[in-house]
Amino acid sequence: MGAMTNTTVLAARHISKRFGGVQALDDVTLEVRAGDVHCLAGENGCGKSTLIKVISGAETPDAGELEFAGHTRPGTTPVEAIRAGVQVIYQDFSLFPNLTVGENIAVTTQIAHGRKLVNPARLRRRAAEVVAGLGVDLDVDAHVEDLTVADRQLTAICRALAEEARVIFMDEPTTALTQREVRALFRVVQTLRDRGVAMVFVSHKLDEVLEISQHVTVMRNGRVVASGPVEDFDRASLGRAMTGRDVRDERDVVAFDETARPVLRVQELGRDGAFDDVSFDVGPGEVLGITGLLGSGRSEIAEALFGVRPAERGRIEVDGTEVHVRAVRDAVAAGIGYVPSDRLTQGLFLDQSIADNVVAGSLDLHRARFGLLDRARLKETIDGFFSALRIKAASVEAPIRSLSGGNQQRVVLAKWLARGPRVLIINSPTVGVDVGSKEEILDILRREARNGKAVIVISDDVPELVSICSRVFVVRRGRVHDVITGERLTEHTIVEGLAA
């Protein structure tokens, strides 16, 4: 392994690429060594995705050259890249949900070798060999649509290995994983390293970058601004390189009056098979955190408060008045807003404009005489939130699909803030969001708390919880098992609670 890890298996040198008037890549160089995990970091729009598309053959560079295992060429095609051992696992995994695990694993082999006829037995045998070689527990006959997110990711990794991958690019590989699943993924990564496979992680999570990587390359505005061994970086220097400014990393909790009447009071809330005997108060100006492993009941509690899957027993009060939440409309009428974890399928109209999405949930509040919409008030609301939440787009008419993850999250927040809720519940507020946008989104939540709202943050991002929350509830098997507050509210204590 010593000689192998010093071998450059992939190099992209002096790559430039322009799209119209936008210089997406400007003289970018990236070298990847066998047996290394190389992190490619940077904010959304910095050029990471374009560089991967050039290396994988999806885009042709305007200048520069690619080197695969010592062979240099000006560009490549997707099939040539696969044959050279380059595989890309995108954030959505790009799997066929209606096919089996084995069929998904073997599909790139079929394409790379130009096989027009399918031999099911051979496909299954090859898939089983790859799964066994990686040492993971994966049923090759199971359909992908029935798998957990973690098993879908393992399927994508096995698919890459089926074609003898030498370099695997992984785009935000831990975004939808629990901490336990992240640890399992890192063990798989170590196995691949031992076999001499190079991994390129595209990630926003600074702690994971520093833990798993051997080398780091940081991009900003289409250029490489920092590159070197991971020992040369820490959280502060990584954040500074990615954003061009110092990123605040300390605990910043909004002060609130603990003696004031709670905005939200929950008493003995329960739903069979999901959670039971959940009770808590959230005061005006408080940010309460709820965490737990996948399946712990943390999201189910939020969905019950918002009426998605209503509670079967218990009591909910908003500003001292009992409310009966049997459907989403009841929660909205009571002043409860909910930002779901999956903003793309549950929180936004992707083909509609920013403007349409911002006011989608508050049209009833923008009516004038005879039930007609007050266009002037609509425009004032849209422009106000576009500016206040610093949504980065050419105009309010830009489609949601064209926005980065951070800006999509801002639009979902704007949609609910436009209703002026008393209680704002936000699930995974910064998932898939770059470090600069993450800081700004957390500041938006702090601002809303200062305005007197009760804010509930549901997350398994431990540094995020420590940064913003006055208390953190650890949920296990549908019950609150620990309330972490005061001097106990540290990353170590929360991690211990999750591990238990």
Long-range contacts (C-beta under 8 A, 24 or more apart in sequence): 1-35, 1-194, 1-196, 4-34, 4-35, 4-196, 5-33, 5-34, 5-35, 5-36, 5-196, 6-33, 6-34, 7-33, 7-34, 8-32, 8-33, 8-34, 8-67, 9-33, 9-34, 9-68, 9-69, 9-85, 9-166, 9-167, 9-198, 10-55, 10-66, 10-67, 10-68, 10-86, 10-166, 10-167, 10-198, 11-66, 11-67, 12-51, 12-54, 12-55, 12-64, 12-65, 12-66, 12-67, 13-64, 13-65, 13-66, 13-67, 14-63, 14-64, 14-65, 15-51, 15-54, 15-61, 15-63, 15-64, 15-66, 16-61, 16-62, 16-63, 16-64, 17-50, 17-54, 17-59, 17-61, 17-62, 18-62, 23-222, 24-50, 24-222, 25-50, 25-51, 25-54, 25-61, 25-222, 26-221, 26-222, 26-223, 27-64, 27-223, 28-64, 28-219, 28-222, 28-223, 28-224, 29-224, 30-55, 30-217, 30-224, 30-227, 32-167, 32-198, 32-200, 33-198, 33-215, 34-166, 34-196, 34-197, 34-198, 35-193, 35-194, 35-195, 35-196, 35-197, 35-198, 36-193, 36-198, 36-199, 36-214, 36-215, 37-189, 37-193, 37-198, 37-199, 37-200, 37-201, 37-212, 37-213, 37-214, 37-215, 38-198, 38-199, 38-200, 38-201, 38-213, 38-214, 38-215, 38-216, 38-217, 39-200, 39-201, 39-202, 39-203, 39-209, 39-212, 39-213, 39-215, 39-216, 39-217, 39-230, 40-200, 40-201, 40-202, 40-217, 40-219, 41-202, 41-203, 41-204, 41-209, 41-216, 41-217, 41-218, 41-219, 41-238, 41-241, 41-242, 42-218, 42-219, 42-220, 42-242, 42-434, 43-220, 43-242, 43-243, 43-434, 43-435, 43-436, 43-437, 44-404, 44-405, 44-406, 44-433, 44-434, 44-437, 45-404, 46-219, 46-220, 46-221, 46-222, 46-242, 47-219, 47-221, 47-222, 47-223, 48-202, 48-219, 49-171, 50-222, 51-219, 52-88, 52-169, 52-171, 52-200, 52-202, 55-81, 55-86, 55-169, 56-81, 56-86, 56-88, 56-169, 57-81, 69-166, 79-111, 79-112, 82-108, 82-111, 82-112, 82-163, 83-112, 84-166, 85-163, 85-164, 85-165, 85-166, 85-167, 86-165, 86-166, 86-167, 86-169, 87-159, 87-160, 87-163, 87-165, 87-167, 87-168, 87-169, 88-168, 88-169, 88-171, 89-153, 89-156, 89-157, 89-160, 89-168, 89-169, 89-170, 89-171, 89-173, 90-171, 91-171, 91-172, 91-175, 91-432, 93-152, 93-153, 93-155, 93-156, 94-156, 95-144, 95-152, 95-155, 95-156, 95-159, 96-144, 97-143, 97-144, 97-145, 98-143, 98-144, 98-145, 99-143, 99-144, 100-140, 100-141, 100-142, 100-143, 100-144, 101-127, 101-131, 101-138, 101-139, 101-140, 101-141, 101-142, 101-143, 101-144, 101-147, 101-151, 101-155, 101-158, 102-126, 102-127, 102-128, 102-140, 102-141, 103-127, 104-144, 104-155, 104-156, 104-159, 105-130, 105-131, 105-140, 105-155, 105-158, 105-159, 105-162, 106-159, 106-162, 107-159, 108-159, 108-160, 108-162, 108-163, 109-162, 109-163, 112-163, 126-162, 127-158, 127-162, 130-158, 130-161, 130-162, 131-158, 133-161, 134-158, 134-161, 134-188, 134-191, 134-192, 135-191, 136-188, 149-176, 149-177, 149-181, 150-177, 150-178, 150-181, 150-184, 150-185, 153-177, 153-185, 154-188, 157-188, 157-192, 161-192, 161-197, 165-197, 166-196, 166-197, 166-198, 167-197, 167-198, 167-199, 167-200, 168-192, 168-197, 168-198, 168-199, 168-200, 169-200, 169-202, 170-199, 170-200, 170-201, 170-202, 171-202, 172-202, 172-203, 172-204, 172-432, 173-201, 173-203, 174-203, 174-205, 174-208, 175-431, 175-432, 176-431, 178-293, 178-294, 178-460, 179-293, 179-460, 179-462, 179-495, 179-498, 179-499, 180-293, 181-294, 182-208, 186-211, 186-212, 204-432, 204-433, 204-434, 204-435, 204-438, 206-235, 206-238, 206-239, 206-435, 207-235, 207-463, 209-238, 210-234, 210-235, 210-238, 218-242, 220-244, 238-435, 239-435, 239-436, 242-434, 242-435, 242-436, 243-435, 243-436, 245-436, 247-435, 247-436, 247-439, 248-439, 249-463, 249-467, 250-467, 251-466, 251-467, 252-446, 252-467, 252-468, 253-287, 253-468, 253-469, 253-470, 254-285, 254-286, 254-287, 254-446, 254-449, 254-450, 254-470, 255-285, 256-283, 256-284, 256-285, 256-286, 256-449, 256-470, 257-283, 257-284, 257-285, 258-283, 260-284, 261-319, 261-320, 262-317, 262-454, 263-318, 263-319, 263-422, 263-423, 263-452, 263-453, 263-454, 264-305, 264-316, 264-317, 264-318, 264-336, 264-422, 264-423, 264-454, 264-456, 265-315, 265-316, 265-317, 265-320, 266-305, 266-314, 266-315, 266-316, 266-317, 267-314, 267-315, 267-316, 267-317, 268-313, 268-314, 268-315, 269-301, 269-304, 269-305, 269-311, 269-313, 269-314, 269-315, 269-316, 270-311, 270-312, 270-313, 270-314, 271-300, 271-304, 271-309, 271-310, 271-311, 271-312, 271-313, 272-312, 274-300, 274-301, 274-304, 274-309, 274-478, 275-300, 275-301, 275-304, 275-475, 275-478, 275-479, 276-478, 276-479, 277-479, 278-314, 278-479, 278-480, 279-480, 280-473, 280-480, 282-423, 282-454, 282-455, 282-456, 283-454, 284-452, 284-453, 284-454, 285-449, 285-450, 285-452, 285-453, 285-454, 286-449, 286-454, 286-455, 286-470, 286-471, 287-445, 287-446, 287-449, 287-455, 287-456, 287-457, 287-468, 287-469, 287-470, 288-454, 288-455, 288-456, 288-457, 288-469, 288-470, 288-471, 288-472, 288-473, 289-456, 289-457, 289-458, 289-459, 289-465, 289-468, 289-469, 289-471, 289-472, 289-473, 290-456, 290-457, 290-458, 290-459, 290-472, 290-473, 290-475, 291-458, 291-459, 291-460, 291-462, 291-465, 291-472, 291-473, 291-474, 291-475, 291-494, 291-497, 291-498, 292-460, 292-474, 292-475, 292-476, 292-498, 293-460, 293-476, 293-498, 296-475, 296-476, 296-477, 296-478, 297-475, 297-477, 297-478, 297-479, 298-458, 298-475, 299-341, 299-427, 299-458, 300-478, 301-458, 301-475, 302-338, 302-425, 302-427, 302-456, 302-458, 303-338, 305-331, 305-336, 305-338, 305-423, 305-425, 305-456, 306-331, 306-336, 306-337, 306-338, 306-425, 307-331, 308-338, 318-422, 318-423, 319-422, 332-361, 332-419, 335-420, 335-421, 335-422, 335-423, 336-421, 336-422, 336-423, 336-425, 337-416, 337-417, 337-419, 337-421, 337-423, 337-424, 337-425, 338-416, 338-425, 338-426, 338-427, 339-409, 339-412, 339-413, 339-416, 339-424, 339-425, 339-426, 339-427, 339-429, 340-427, 341-427, 341-428, 341-431, 341-458, 343-408, 343-409, 343-412, 344-408, 347-412, 347-415, 348-400, 348-408, 348-411, 348-412, 349-400, 350-399, 350-400, 350-401, 351-399, 351-400, 351-401, 352-399, 352-400, 353-396, 353-397, 353-398, 353-399, 353-400, 354-382, 354-386, 354-391, 354-393, 354-395, 354-396, 354-397, 354-398, 354-399, 354-400, 354-403, 354-411, 355-382, 355-396, 355-397, 357-400, 357-411, 357-412, 357-414, 357-415, 358-382, 358-385, 358-386, 358-396, 358-411, 358-414, 358-415, 358-418, 359-415, 359-418, 360-415, 361-415, 361-416, 361-418, 361-419, 362-415, 362-418, 362-419, 365-418, 365-419, 381-418, 385-414, 385-417, 385-418, 386-414, 389-413, 389-414, 389-444, 390-440, 404-434, 404-437, 405-431, 405-432, 405-433, 405-434, 405-437, 406-430, 406-433, 406-434, 406-436, 406-437, 406-438, 406-440, 406-441, 407-437, 409-433, 409-437, 409-441, 410-437, 410-441, 410-444, 413-441, 413-444, 417-448, 421-453, 422-453, 422-454, 423-453, 423-454, 423-455, 423-456, 424-448, 424-453, 424-454, 424-455, 424-456, 425-455, 425-456, 425-458, 426-455, 426-456, 426-457, 426-458, 427-458, 427-459, 428-458, 428-459, 428-460, 428-461, 429-457, 429-459, 429-464, 430-459, 430-461, 430-464, 431-461, 438-464, 442-467, 442-468, 460-498, 462-491, 462-494, 462-495, 462-498, 463-491, 465-494, 466-490, 466-491, 466-494, 474-498, 476-500
